[in-house]
Amino acid sequence: MTLGPRPEARLMRAVFFQVFVFLIFQWLVIGTVTWVFKIRLLRFLIFMLITTVYHSLLYLMLILVRKEFYLESSGKPLEKINLPIVLSFTRISSVPTVIFLLISIDSIPILPVVIPFLVLIFLTDFFDGILARRLGQTTRIGRIMDASGDYLNIMVISLVFFNYALIPTWFFIIVSARLLLHCAGMIVLYIIIGYAAIRVSFLGKASVFAAMGLYALELFEYLSMPILGNRGFITVLEILTALILVLSLGEKLLILGRSFASLQKRHSS
């Protein structure tokens, strides 16, 4: 009797197919925007290459953490990609496209194109966790991809906004410190301890929500829209968002410090 492929092999094929589908989708988005708004051909070709390399690295990363494709409720390994993971895939896959759209805002209308795309990315962050809990499909890999997609998108948007002087230097420093220090610590802990080191907190999600909301309104300021795009209003929001980021950074440093201390105690005993 001929046996079918092992569950892990089926899963990796499903992951490859998912990454490939999203690669094609991002190609189509970039290609359509380039054609409709007459973006320079060289920029189009560069981002097609960047998107391809990025998705190749994404697939390799998913292979490296394939042991995390488990349902948290039962410990049962996944054999296919569920809907919450697809939503997380959408967010993490869109990072190069977000950069492409933002550096092309001098050629692309913001209201009908850029903001709807960013809102779509934001909504995936809102719904993936809700669906995972409602459907009983909370997974280890889903949590990893959720956090990774959030941090990657906020980091690249921050870099582009800082380059276009849409956010002040002091805010860029705060958001960069929050993201880079946390990511570096979590990567080290994951390598040493594994999935158990990854924790999601209310302050962490609040900082992501505040940053993404602020960046949407920064685009309104760029468009010189009344009220929502008012400089004074945006400045107040920048200060409030910065406070949330600082509090979240303090919380993450405390958690990381405790984790490293526990790890050191374990090795010394």
Beta strands, then each sheet from edge to edge (+ up, - down):
end
